[in-house]
Amino acid sequence: MTCAEYRIESDQPIAGTLWPAKGSHEYAVSDRALAITLAAKSFTKPGSDQLASDIRVVHVPTGEVVFTKPATQRFEWSEEL
């Protein structure tokens, strides 16, 4: 079995249809392309009083962040805009 060289992580729980570890903050993957794909297709689920958070893919041996998906912000529609 190969060692997981990439870690997908976030400050908030991560979710998505492809996310294999429901509700977790991180997941270890051995393939860079798979790690980036999972991160790109996932999103964070903040609590009621918290904001969404970035999702990062980290190369574990070096600590280098190889991919970042910025947090998506929801804007409420307003007639004043």
C-alpha positions in Angstrom: 0.0 0.0 0.0 1.4 3.4 -0.9 1.8 6.3 1.5 -0.7 9.2 1.2 1.4 12.1 -0.1 -1.4 14.7 -0.3 -3.8 15.9 2.3 -7.1 17.8 1.5 -7.9 20.1 4.4 -10.1 22.9 5.6 -11.0 24.7 8.8 -14.7 23.7 8.3 -16.2 20.3 7.6 -15.9 19.4 3.9 -18.9 18.0 1.9 -19.7 17.1 -1.7 -21.1 14.3 -3.8 -17.5 12.9 -4.4 -16.3 13.5 -0.8 -15.6 10.1 0.8 -15.3 11.3 4.4 -18.5 13.1 5.2 -18.1 15.8 7.8 -14.4 15.5 8.2 -11.9 18.4 8.0 -9.2 16.5 6.1 -8.6 13.4 3.9 -5.4 11.8 2.8 -4.8 10.8 -0.8 -1.8 9.3 -2.6 -2.5 10.8 -6.0 -2.1 14.5 -6.8 -4.7 14.7 -9.6 -7.3 12.8 -7.4 -6.6 15.1 -4.5 -7.1 18.3 -6.6 -10.2 16.9 -8.3 -11.8 16.0 -4.9 -11.0 19.4 -3.5 -12.3 21.3 -6.6 -15.6 19.4 -6.5 -16.1 19.8 -2.8 -17.3 22.7 -0.6 -17.3 23.6 3.1 -20.3 23.5 5.4 -20.0 26.2 8.0 -22.0 26.4 11.1 -24.8 28.9 11.5 -22.5 31.5 13.0 -19.4 30.8 10.8 -18.3 31.7 7.3 -17.2 29.1 4.7 -13.5 28.3 4.5 -10.9 27.6 1.9 -10.2 24.0 0.8 -6.4 23.3 0.4 -4.4 20.4 -1.0 -1.1 20.0 0.8 1.9 18.0 -0.4 2.6 16.2 2.9 6.4 15.6 2.6 7.2 19.3 1.8 4.2 21.1 3.4 3.6 23.0 0.1 0.0 24.0 -0.7 -0.4 22.8 -4.3 -4.1 23.8 -4.7 -6.5 26.2 -3.0 -10.2 26.5 -3.6 -11.4 29.8 -2.2 -14.5 29.8 0.0 -17.7 30.6 -1.8 -19.6 33.5 -0.3 -23.4 33.6 -0.6 -24.8 37.1 -1.2 -28.4 37.9 -0.4 -30.3 39.7 -3.1 -31.2 43.2 -2.3 -33.2 45.8 -4.1 -30.8 48.5 -2.8 -28.0 47.3 -5.0 
